[in-house]
Amino acid sequence: MSANSTRPGFSRLKKNHKLSLAGVATLSAAALAFSVVPGNDAAAETEPQAVAAAAAAPVALVNTQSKPLHLGITEQQTTIELKAKADAAAKAKAAAAVKAQAAAKARAAAKAKAEAAAEKRAAAKAAASRAAARKPMFADNLDGWIREALFIMKKHNIPGTYEGIHRNIMRESSGNPNAINNWDINAINGVPSIGLLQVIKPTFDTYHIPGTKKSQWDPVANIVAACNYAADRYGSMDNVNSAY
């Protein structure tokens, strides 16, 4: 038998014949779908539309396309921009946190410094109060002036005794803190002797002790300055038995 011969009862279908049969089958299916309900005028009227839809369905599937390229690129750019904004926001937040921490440290340091200064002032005030509490009270008379002068002299290592000071005061001024010599050579030179121990201004200024009043007329300051001068020149006020 020849290779080109066909089996009895069958004929070779060409490509166009196959397509025609497929179309007929599609139309038959559509017609069957709309003829199962007899007497339905609406279905009969829309039968040609259903046939057309069935015939067009394969074409719609074939023409389905993917998303256009330019839309994908736009989405990528938007994603990149959003990420860049998020990164910038994160960096700004981190920088703000660092700045806030630095400000907090500065405030803490300033607070600690202020507290330390306050503690120092409180300690100084307490020390001054203790010193004031330890300082004895002296009478405002000759006896009290001599005793207060001895209290100050002891702190400055200035020698002298109550007896030596009292003896020289009685000789120089008779215990009068307002005594003044207006007739000796010092008075003639414009620097009269003043006070309990008759001290002239240059001597008082040179031997004045801080913590006492800066005045020759003040009885305690006068005694302390005079005893400081006597210690420098004679070793002690106790060694002075005449004008000095």
ZIHU-V370062 format. One line per field, one symbol per residue. ss: DSSP state (H for helix, E for strand, L for the rest). psi: psi as a letter, one per 20 degrees, with the letter a starting at -180 (. if undefined). burial: I if it has 24 or more other ideal C-beta (glycine too) atoms within 12 Angstrom, else O. A space follows every 50 residues. Layout:
BEGIN
ss = ???
psi = ???
burial = ???
END
This chain:
BEGIN
ss = LLLLLLLLLLLLLLHHHHHHHHHHHHHHHHHHHHHLLLLLHHHHHLHHHH HHHHHHHHHHHHLLLLLLHHHHHHHHHHHHHHHHHHHHHHHHHHHHHHHH HHHHHHHHHHHHHHHHHHHHHHHHHHHHHHHHHHLLLLLLLHHHHHHHHH HHHHHLLLLLLHHHHHHHHHHHLLLLLLLELLLLHHHHLLLLLELLLLEL HHHHHHHLLLLLLLLLLLHHHHHHHHHHHHHHHHLLHHHLLLLL
psi = qqhirrqpiqqpprghgghghhgghghggghhhiihnqjohhhhhjghgh ghghhighghhhipqrpqhhhggggggggggggggggghgghgghhgggh gghgggggggghgggggghghhggggghghghhhpqpqqmagghgghhgh gghhhjkprqrgggggghghhhikjoijqpojiahgghjjmqpqagkmpr gggghhjqpqirqmphipgghggggghgghhhhihqhhipjaq.
burial = OOOOOOOOOOOOOOOOOOOOOOOOOIOOOIOOOIOOOOOOOOOOOOOOOI OOOIOOOOOOOOOOOOOOOOOOOOOOOOOOOOOOOOOOOOOOOOOOOOOO OOOOOOOOOOOOOOOOOOOOOOOOOOOOOOOOOOOOOOOOOIOOIIIIII IIIOOOOIOIIIOIIIOIIOOIIOIOIOIIIOOOOOOOOOOIIIIIIIII IOIIOOIIIOOIIOOIIIIIIIIIIIIIIIIOOOOIIOOIOOOI
END
